[in-house]
Amino acid sequence: MVVESYQKKENKKNRNFIPCREQILFLLKTAKDLISQKKLEKKFSISTQEQQKALRRRLRAMERDGQIIYTRNRCYITPENLKTVTGKVIGHRDGYGFLRTETFKDDFWLSTEQMKFCIHGDIILAHVIKSDRKGRNSAKVLKILQPNDVLIVGRYYIDNKKKFVIPHDSRFNFKIFISDSVVSNAYISLGTIVVVKLKENSMKKNKIQGTIVEILGKEMGTNLAIDIALRTHCIPYLWPKEVEYQLHEIKDKINQKDFKNRIDLRHIPFFTIDEEDARDFDDAVFCKKKTNGEKGWKLWVAISDVSYYVKPDTALDKVASKRGTSVYFPSLVIPMLPEKISVDVCSLNPNVERLSLICEMNLSNKGELIEYKHYEAVICSHGRFTYNEIFKIWNGDIELRFKYKKLLKYIQNLSSLQKILKKYNISKRGIYFENIEAKFTLDSDFRIKNIYQNIRNDAHKFIEACMILANIASAEFVKKYKYPVLFRNHDRPAKDSIINFRSVLKKLGLSLLGGEIPESTHYSDLLKKVSNRPDYEMIQTILLRSMKQAVYSPDNRGHFGLSLSSYVHFTSPIRRYPDLLVHRVIKFLLLKEKKISFKGKDLSKFKLHNLNEVKKIGLHCSMTERRADEATRDVVDWLKCDFMQKKIGDVLTGVISNVTSFGFFVRLNQFFIDGLVHIATLIDDYYYFDAIGLKLIGKSSKNTYCLGDTLKVKVIAVNLNERKIELSLYMSR
């Protein structure tokens, strides 16, 4: 070998010889396998301790520079020789896991053996291995780039004097042995739910060790379920001291100084229209028909001017950025901003003066957006209404019409515009989902007392249409100037998702038009076509699953679901950080439009981020949105299971909402709750899974269970820890 012959000559000349980077790279690139330092020493005839230390230093420098990779089994390889991926580990309760990357659509399989070297949530560098017998691309752990240092919630136990915690999140498939506790003088009884911090380098030892840092409680309830969700999903819920100090500086009432450069709209009868249990009101509306021979409508959407109070790089801004969004649990809200901001000075409460950012729009007779303008203003809401109140007034409720007779003219204006938007509005071109949502009434212990269907009425849809119009106008405004800003992107479905969706439709005797690249209108037309079918909800659910998730990004890719070329979130700065950033950009651009010179002026109150910063914020806000959804789902699922414990043994009617290889889920008509009929309980035949038709088929009987089937089931068990409701088919005798 060239390197070896060269080395022998060199060694004779210099006993302190250390191979240069090029020589090491040449050897690693031509090697057929991973090479350890010992093998390198042998290849280069290195024997002295000084030489070994020098080689180790050089290898570490090359690793830092990305020239070579140091694997977990203490070997070296070049990136060119190894197909590597970086991603996040997603654990599974059965011991195996997956590696999720940003560059590949499908996750990589991590075997139970590989999961011994990492845990759920770790960011790792892995080697891609060819697909196995099941057709799965798998990965081999090379290195943990960023260990998951989150706190882990679990139950505390003692066995043979050994203290350990079993994680509540089944994706952490291991015991955590407790070495000590920072909770002083606290007796921890068996079964208590605690919070544990893993010790550094814990994975390198045979036993994973941790320290108890918090005791949450023993008896499960809604509040404890929320505490677990907050910690499991790493949602910030405490306010730093700096925030409290800043809040003291904010005055409770606005004064004349705050009015500067603002248009006074206190005479306009704006209304807020929200749910009955809403606490923060960040949007208000007013509309009127055009006069003086002009056709069409004028619509004002007033949004709370949160950016006036929450300046960039302040304690309030940092905490809002970190939280990203408010989290709405059934009995509690974890707000993005403290209550003084969210329910007081920035909430458009009735009969108080509030600072606002206005989007004033001219609409055609068909509700189309013709012109728009943004400006800062002062408003005074003339009424706080609920969706149901407005809907009842529109439909002639005598008592409410008498109660609000002074405002009736303006409420009727809203009704007239609503009818136009309902007939012609922009959502007509997009994909409109008629979701059936379950709402709860809770008892004094915050447990479910009753479940009912939340029906969206015309008032809901009208306010939604007004907010969409304001978001469209805001997107059109900011994209003219090409400043980095967060767009709300919803990408079109992937090709294989379209193929799979069409396969299901074919089984149902339906089709999706539009060829290989269907547009939003084709999906919308399909939903209209099946709106009166009994399996409408099932078709809508499958369609929704075939769609991609909406995200925040400075790259304007449009909103496929709404059939829009550009879209931003402008209307909820109290509860969404991207909206707050959009407000800051709009206010800066408004000054720029007035051709105000910024030379020598303090621009810190705007703090426009560069493209890379906006990208990072977009990724973070997309993550916080998913995090909030997952945490809320955890608590809601616990509440449902807690409620269904009282229904064990009951026979109920339901519809199959999802079919998998291990059984099918049934949505109970009475409670809008899903339970699983496991395939093992179907003892009349051997059933196999038809993945394309989404059905289970009996091998002998050819009996089928597919989406949309109505059947009777019996509640046989509820697992609170795993949030599972088990059902069996009810066979009447």
DOGUNU-755048 format. One line per field, with one value per residue (C-alpha): x, y, z; residue number from 1. Coordinates in pm, whole numbers, m for minus. Layout:
# residues N
X [X|...]
Y [Y|...]
Z [Z|...]
seq [NUM|...]
//
This chain:
# residues 733
X [0|128|59|231|550|563|513|796|1042|914|937|1299|1370|1148|1039|784|609|233|35|m103|m476|m448|m284|m554|m831|m678|m665|m1024|m1165|m1005|m1097|m1386|m1501|m1487|m1138|m1056|m766|m580|m602|m477|m184|m102|m128|104|339|268|388|492|248|347|257|m75|m172|m75|m278|m580|m557|m539|m837|m1044|m956|m1060|m1385|m1457|m1397|m1638|m1369|m1431|m1704|m1638|m1899|m2047|m1842|m1526|m1435|m1372|m1516|m1541|m1883|m1835|m1813|m2122|m2480|m2566|m2879|m2952|m3289|m3499|m3563|m3929|m3958|m4227|m4363|m4272|m3902|m3823|m3829|m3806|m3573|m3760|m3563|m3640|m3499|m3673|m4049|m4051|m3911|m3620|m3669|m3462|m3450|m3484|m3107|m3039|m3275|m3037|m2800|m3053|m3386|m3701|m3630|m3254|m3112|m2876|m2643|m2726|m2609|m2882|m2909|m3085|m3445|m3514|m3751|m4050|m3935|m3836|m3530|m3355|m3088|m2790|m2700|m2359|m2361|m2593|m2563|m2809|m2933|m3292|m3249|m3620|m3768|m3948|m4273|m4339|m4456|m4224|m4167|m3932|m3833|m3572|m3470|m3404|m3586|m3700|m3948|m4151|m4203|m4560|m4477|m4454|m4209|m3946|m3930|m3706|m3688|m3508|m3317|m3322|m2989|m3105|m3370|m3350|m3694|m3586|m3744|m4019|m4151|m4248|m4506|m4525|m4714|m4658|m4617|m4281|m4063|m3714|m3405|m3173|m2812|m2548|m2404|m2674|m2710|m2345|m2416|m2612|m2879|m3038|m3015|m3198|m3280|m3630|m3680|m4053|m4343|m4674|m4919|m5072|m5444|m5513|m5745|m5778|m5530|m5272|m5332|m5255|m4943|m4820|m4894|m4711|m4397|m4413|m4432|m4193|m4448|m4334|m4594|m4415|m4350|m3990|m3934|m3829|m4178|m4339|m4112|m4204|m4578|m4552|m4436|m4747|m5032|m5385|m5543|m5434|m5371|m5341|m4977|m5085|m5324|m5038|m5053|m5366|m5707|m5992|m6259|m6425|m6752|m6775|m6981|m6734|m6843|m6649|m6809|m6660|m6742|m6926|m6614|m6372|m6159|m5936|m6086|m5829|m6061|m6368|m6568|m6793|m6941|m7176|m7308|m7144|m7341|m7335|m7409|m7114|m7176|m7040|m6947|m6691|m6559|m6342|m6148|m5989|m5709|m5560|m5230|m5025|m4701|m4745|m4698|m4472|m4151|m3874|m3609|m3795|m3878|m4239|m4125|m3879|m4138|m4398|m4146|m4058|m4423|m4517|m4888|m5148|m5248|m5618|m5699|m6066|m6033|m5728|m5546|m5167|m5152|m4874|m4882|m4964|m5325|m5254|m5186|m5416|m5733|m5681|m5493|m5487|m5828|m6099|m6336|m6667|m6694|m6321|m6073|m5822|m5529|m5581|m5433|m5709|m5755|m6018|m6147|m6366|m6566|m6765|m7132|m7004|m6783|m6461|m6169|m6114|m5905|m5761|m5559|m5398|m5357|m5323|m5635|m5816|m6147|m6413|m6603|m6979|m7063|m6934|m7148|m7134|m7180|m7507|m7644|m7569|m7712|m8033|m8070|m8026|m8301|m8551|m8505|m8750|m8591|m8238|m8356|m8529|m8223|m7994|m8242|m8000|m7743|m7988|m7920|m7547|m7615|m7845|m7566|m7348|m7629|m7660|m7285|m7284|m7535|m7316|m6997|m7178|m7284|m6970|m6686|m6326|m6351|m6586|m6279|m6093|m6155|m6418|m6446|m6766|m6596|m6801|m6643|m6722|m6759|m6764|m6936|m6722|m6828|m6676|m6381|m6316|m6428|m6664|m7026|m7177|m7063|m7243|m7181|m7043|m7233|m7079|m7351|m7351|m7205|m6896|m6853|m6904|m6633|m6402|m6459|m6387|m6060|m5958|m6019|m5805|m5530|m5539|m5519|m5226|m5043|m5090|m4954|m4639|m4537|m4513|m4210|m4023|m3929|m3880|m4209|m4381|m4632|m4883|m4807|m5014|m4846|m5039|m5066|m4784|m4828|m4853|m5113|m5324|m5289|m5390|m5686|m5806|m5780|m6018|m6256|m6261|m6378|m6662|m6759|m6619|m6342|m6124|m6082|m5774|m5532|m5193|m5198|m5553|m5630|m5818|m6135|m6135|m6130|m6397|m6619|m6581|m6692|m6997|m7083|m7078|m7226|m7555|m7401|m7410|m7033|m6959|m6770|m6560|m6467|m6384|m6162|m5966|m5928|m5798|m5543|m5414|m5333|m5005|m4980|m4979|m4654|m4496|m4215|m4067|m4088|m4428|m4565|m4934|m5219|m5351|m5646|m5779|m5672|m5468|m5133|m5028|m5156|m5040|m5178|m5266|m5576|m5462|m5150|m5262|m5234|m4999|m4644|m4637|m4927|m4729|m4433|m4664|m4799|m4446|m4362|m4689|m4636|m4281|m4401|m4677|m4411|m4203|m4505|m4530|m4167|m4052|m3674|m3531|m3186|m3064|m3390|m3421|m3560|m3540|m3917|m3952|m3658|m3713|m3549|m3328|m3423|m3232|m3381|m3734|m3676|m3575|m3874|m4103|m3973|m4006|m4363|m4468|m4327|m4504|m4833|m4793|m4675|m4988|m5212|m5043|m5060|m5428|m5502|m5333|m5557|m5876|m5803|m5757|m6086|m6265|m6121|m6209|m6567|m6593|m6488|m6845|m6973|m6796|m7051|m7274|m7386|m7363|m7402|m7111|m6950|m6612|m6384|m6050|m5928|m5577|m5396|m5468|m5839|m6075|m6180|m6547|m6675|m6956|m7253|m7370|m7036|m6821|m6548|m6338|m6271|m6079|m6224|m5904|m5868|m5811|m6172|m6303|m6314|m6561|m6292|m5932|m5927|m5664|m5609|m5678|m5457|m5592|m5960|m5906|m6102|m6067|m6180|m6269|m6066|m6346|m6665|m6553|m6724|m6586|m6546|m6475|m6490|m6841|m6999|m7255|m7254|m7326|m7036|m6984|m6742|m6521|m6224|m6059|m5684|m5626|m5246|m5242|m5552|m5730|m6093|m6145|m6464|m6603|m6873|m7212|m7391|m7756|m7888]
Y [0|350|496|204|216|592|557|309|541|838|652|569|941|1067|877|1154|1115|1197|1148|1466|1517|1418|1085|1006|1098|885|584|630|687|371|157|m87|m50|177|227|276|485|165|50|390|364|21|136|430|237|472|333|605|782|1121|1005|857|1183|1390|1164|1188|1570|1573|1337|1557|1865|1688|1583|1944|2058|1795|1608|1283|1135|975|703|579|255|470|445|694|725|998|1151|1045|679|690|780|976|1157|1386|1370|1339|1007|914|636|368|199|m147|m60|24|375|593|865|1167|1397|1722|1598|1260|1208|868|797|554|246|220|m134|m216|m276|71|235|121|394|683|792|959|1323|1290|1458|1204|1139|802|572|477|103|m52|m166|m486|m775|m556|m285|m42|181|156|359|286|532|691|980|1177|1538|1689|1476|1515|1702|1745|1664|1328|1270|928|724|648|292|96|m268|m445|m106|19|343|395|587|445|728|838|887|531|647|645|267|227|261|559|460|737|825|1132|1403|1782|1795|1860|1679|1527|1177|1023|746|462|550|925|1114|1292|1489|1352|1504|1252|1255|1346|1056|834|638|528|328|7|181|513|734|1049|1296|1379|1755|1793|1604|1650|1431|1086|1100|1175|1462|1727|1964|1687|1581|1941|1951|1631|1766|2093|1915|1630|1875|2133|2415|2722|2808|3033|3405|3523|3801|4035|4006|4103|4409|4512|4474|4728|4985|4940|5176|5042|5315|5485|5861|6140|6059|5714|5878|6034|5961|5748|5790|5829|5565|5567|5678|5364|5086|4800|4465|4166|3829|3523|3202|3218|3120|3357|3578|3769|3969|4066|4137|4355|4422|4685|4712|4930|4946|5207|5523|5805|5573|5343|4970|4727|4729|4874|4637|4738|4472|4615|4411|4481|4670|4432|4548|4889|4725|4431|4578|4367|4214|4301|4041|4027|3973|3698|3505|3545|3420|3122|3025|3091|3047|3030|2678|2619|2332|2259|2412|2639|2867|2899|3237|3354|3688|3767|3847|4219|4218|3939|4010|4372|4645|4464|4298|4487|4485|4673|5044|5105|5282|5053|5095|4902|4827|4858|4678|4877|4703|4786|4486|4438|4339|3980|4023|4034|4233|4542|4780|4785|5005|4961|5226|5273|5386|5420|5237|5169|4842|4903|4545|4200|3937|3560|3372|3227|3569|3719|3412|3433|3807|3745|3484|3709|3638|3893|3914|3974|4215|4424|4407|4539|4761|5058|4844|4646|4847|4762|4397|4376|4522|4232|3994|4146|4119|3768|3654|3794|3634|3306|3306|3443|3449|3355|3029|2906|2845|2670|2345|2399|2138|2094|1956|1798|1907|1779|2038|1961|2102|2036|1981|2145|1899|1993|1650|1599|1638|1640|1617|1788|1867|2213|2328|2614|2860|3146|3389|3166|3146|3522|3620|3357|3507|3861|3742|3561|3879|4082|3819|3825|4206|4199|3938|4147|4452|4296|4098|4420|4530|4197|4236|3899|3811|3490|3363|3096|2827|2523|2309|2095|1722|1485|1267|939|1093|1187|834|672|909|832|458|499|714|451|188|426|487|841|1028|1336|1547|1752|1495|1444|1786|1857|2209|2314|2363|1994|1892|2152|2023|1668|1769|1949|1642|1408|1655|1460|1114|922|865|1237|1276|968|1099|1439|1275|1075|1391|1583|1309|1329|1700|1845|2048|2428|2593|2936|3033|3345|3157|3250|2922|3007|2841|2538|2477|2831|2843|3158|3265|3429|3434|3566|3553|3908|3878|3719|3890|3821|3446|3390|3522|3523|3773|4002|3995|4074|4377|4509|4479|4645|4941|4986|4974|5226|5476|5385|5453|5800|5843|5920|5931|5676|5829|5877|5745|5469|5168|4933|4937|4769|4523|4376|4035|3916|3618|3357|3484|3473|3115|3006|3186|3019|2671|2745|2879|2582|2357|2544|2515|2135|2119|2300|2069|1757|1880|1973|1635|1455|1628|1591|1221|1176|1355|1133|816|937|1000|662|471|519|370|30|m238|2|m86|211|286|422|463|323|629|460|114|m20|m352|m413|m327|m39|271|345|698|672|874|982|1116|1186|972|707|360|62|m272|m481|m741|m1007|m964|m1056|m1430|m1536|m1538|m1454|m1091|m930|m558|m402|m89|63|9|80|m223|m551|m855|m1199|m1468|m1728|m1528|m1228|m1020|m662|m376|m46|329|461|133|176|m86|m155|m192|m260|m64|m335|m148|193|243|589|569|488|700|404|299|m67|m182|m510|m584|m633|m940|m939|m1282]
Z [0|m91|255|434|223|259|632|680|508|707|1038|989|953|1236|1544|1621|1285|1281|958|803|739|372|462|722|479|203|433|559|208|70|372|337|698|1002|1146|1513|1642|1731|1369|1253|1493|1355|991|1055|1291|1582|1913|2157|2392|2251|1899|2018|2193|1891|1659|1892|1886|1505|1474|1706|1502|1182|1350|1454|1096|961|765|952|1174|1513|1568|1896|1869|1877|1511|1230|881|618|536|171|272|485|396|706|820|1109|1278|1589|1762|1806|2061|2070|2381|2241|2254|1893|1745|1436|1312|1174|943|761|430|393|376|550|894|937|1152|1472|1611|1980|1983|1836|2087|2362|2244|2238|2382|2251|2165|2104|1793|1642|1349|1196|921|670|613|314|352|543|462|552|310|585|556|890|1063|1285|1560|1505|1745|1973|1855|2102|2392|2503|2829|2900|3236|3239|3427|3579|3876|4166|4291|4519|4462|4675|4814|4461|4382|4025|3811|3522|3268|3203|2834|2699|2429|2706|2722|3028|3404|3555|3867|4127|4285|4477|4503|4513|4676|5035|5331|5121|5176|4845|4868|4615|4298|4333|4006|4004|3762|3693|3536|3370|3475|3218|3016|3165|2839|2857|3172|3209|3414|3326|3632|3729|4003|4128|4092|4156|4316|4132|4324|4344|4270|3903|3822|3553|3717|3754|3392|3287|3507|3340|2989|3056|3169|2916|2625|2780|2774|2973|3237|3489|3441|3499|3750|3467|3318|3649|3669|3313|3381|3664|3407|3189|3274|3314|3102|2782|2782|2525|2458|2335|2085|1889|1513|1560|1395|1643|1571|1912|1752|1535|1701|1683|1833|1957|1875|2046|2232|2565|2761|2581|2804|2563|2279|2018|1724|1668|1350|1196|847|647|294|69|m6|m262|m551|m478|m482|m228|138|378|643|937|1128|1443|1600|1941|1908|2121|1958|2124|2465|2377|2236|2074|2299|2620|2884|2759|2400|2495|2695|2417|2161|2376|2431|2068|2130|2405|2511|2575|2811|2896|3244|3210|2966|2958|2784|2557|2740|3105|3201|3238|2863|2738|2936|3036|2847|2510|2528|2336|2631|2593|2674|2725|2498|2333|2092|1768|1430|1170|842|651|338|40|m75|m393|m401|m412|m106|m307|m170|m390|m178|171|402|742|1010|1383|1569|1899|1931|2191|2160|2186|2281|2367|2192|2166|1839|1963|2061|1720|1545|1750|1683|1309|1333|1512|1884|2033|2378|2247|1978|2244|2474|2199|2013|2005|1822|1610|1292|1304|1390|1089|871|982|885|536|472|616|355|78|215|265|m99|m264|m9|m79|118|m153|m370|m88|97|362|639|840|1150|1427|1754|2100|2377|2748|3051|3358|3718|4026|4012|3646|3527|3234|3339|2992|2628|2345|1979|1907|1600|1403|1305|1052|1309|1350|975|926|1176|1027|679|811|968|648|446|689|669|289|281|525|317|2|183|334|24|m182|19|35|401|575|742|847|592|684|425|346|80|m169|m86|m182|m492|m302|m65|m368|m511|m180|m139|m490|m419|m124|m332|m608|m358|m266|m628|m622|m801|m754|m1066|m1154|m1294|m1128|m960|m837|m715|m401|m607|m703|m336|m259|m542|m410|m58|m200|m404|m101|153|178|194|527|500|449|777|701|352|499|764|502|291|591|666|308|353|473|792|768|884|932|696|526|193|52|m86|m61|123|m65|168|120|m246|m187|m334|m6|349|687|1040|1143|1361|1691|1832|2191|2145|1846|1816|1430|1433|1662|1420|1126|1318|1374|1005|897|1134|1006|643|715|822|519|294|446|334|685|707|950|943|1298|1448|1703|1518|1816|1862|1518|1525|1180|1170|887|671|874|1200|1055|933|1284|1438|1182|1269|1639|1609|1395|1668|1952|1763|1734|2095|2215|2010|2150|2510|2477|2317|2608|2863|2655|2602|2977|3046|2793|2948|3297|3177|3001|3313|3434|3108|3129|3042|2846|2494|2254|1884|1682|1342|1235|1215|1138|1040|1114|1096|1467|1468|1409|1599|1660|1726|1977|1850|2194|2318|2004|2165|1986|2124|1982|1880|1877|1602|1871|1984|1636|1707|1435|1163|1077|955|737|670|331|348|25|98|469|582|770|568|707|531|525|568|357|624|621|863|688|742|793|908|1186|1459|1825|2067|2435|2653|2808|2959|3002|3045|3196|3176|2804|2728|2566|2554|2466|2295|2168|1914|2076|1958|2071|2169]
seq [1|2|3|4|5|6|7|8|9|10|11|12|13|14|15|16|17|18|19|20|21|22|23|24|25|26|27|28|29|30|31|32|33|34|35|36|37|38|39|40|41|42|43|44|45|46|47|48|49|50|51|52|53|54|55|56|57|58|59|60|61|62|63|64|65|66|67|68|69|70|71|72|73|74|75|76|77|78|79|80|81|82|83|84|85|86|87|88|89|90|91|92|93|94|95|96|97|98|99|100|101|102|103|104|105|106|107|108|109|110|111|112|113|114|115|116|117|118|119|120|121|122|123|124|125|126|127|128|129|130|131|132|133|134|135|136|137|138|139|140|141|142|143|144|145|146|147|148|149|150|151|152|153|154|155|156|157|158|159|160|161|162|163|164|165|166|167|168|169|170|171|172|173|174|175|176|177|178|179|180|181|182|183|184|185|186|187|188|189|190|191|192|193|194|195|196|197|198|199|200|201|202|203|204|205|206|207|208|209|210|211|212|213|214|215|216|217|218|219|220|221|222|223|224|225|226|227|228|229|230|231|232|233|234|235|236|237|238|239|240|241|242|243|244|245|246|247|248|249|250|251|252|253|254|255|256|257|258|259|260|261|262|263|264|265|266|267|268|269|270|271|272|273|274|275|276|277|278|279|280|281|282|283|284|285|286|287|288|289|290|291|292|293|294|295|296|297|298|299|300|301|302|303|304|305|306|307|308|309|310|311|312|313|314|315|316|317|318|319|320|321|322|323|324|325|326|327|328|329|330|331|332|333|334|335|336|337|338|339|340|341|342|343|344|345|346|347|348|349|350|351|352|353|354|355|356|357|358|359|360|361|362|363|364|365|366|367|368|369|370|371|372|373|374|375|376|377|378|379|380|381|382|383|384|385|386|387|388|389|390|391|392|393|394|395|396|397|398|399|400|401|402|403|404|405|406|407|408|409|410|411|412|413|414|415|416|417|418|419|420|421|422|423|424|425|426|427|428|429|430|431|432|433|434|435|436|437|438|439|440|441|442|443|444|445|446|447|448|449|450|451|452|453|454|455|456|457|458|459|460|461|462|463|464|465|466|467|468|469|470|471|472|473|474|475|476|477|478|479|480|481|482|483|484|485|486|487|488|489|490|491|492|493|494|495|496|497|498|499|500|501|502|503|504|505|506|507|508|509|510|511|512|513|514|515|516|517|518|519|520|521|522|523|524|525|526|527|528|529|530|531|532|533|534|535|536|537|538|539|540|541|542|543|544|545|546|547|548|549|550|551|552|553|554|555|556|557|558|559|560|561|562|563|564|565|566|567|568|569|570|571|572|573|574|575|576|577|578|579|580|581|582|583|584|585|586|587|588|589|590|591|592|593|594|595|596|597|598|599|600|601|602|603|604|605|606|607|608|609|610|611|612|613|614|615|616|617|618|619|620|621|622|623|624|625|626|627|628|629|630|631|632|633|634|635|636|637|638|639|640|641|642|643|644|645|646|647|648|649|650|651|652|653|654|655|656|657|658|659|660|661|662|663|664|665|666|667|668|669|670|671|672|673|674|675|676|677|678|679|680|681|682|683|684|685|686|687|688|689|690|691|692|693|694|695|696|697|698|699|700|701|702|703|704|705|706|707|708|709|710|711|712|713|714|715|716|717|718|719|720|721|722|723|724|725|726|727|728|729|730|731|732|733]
//
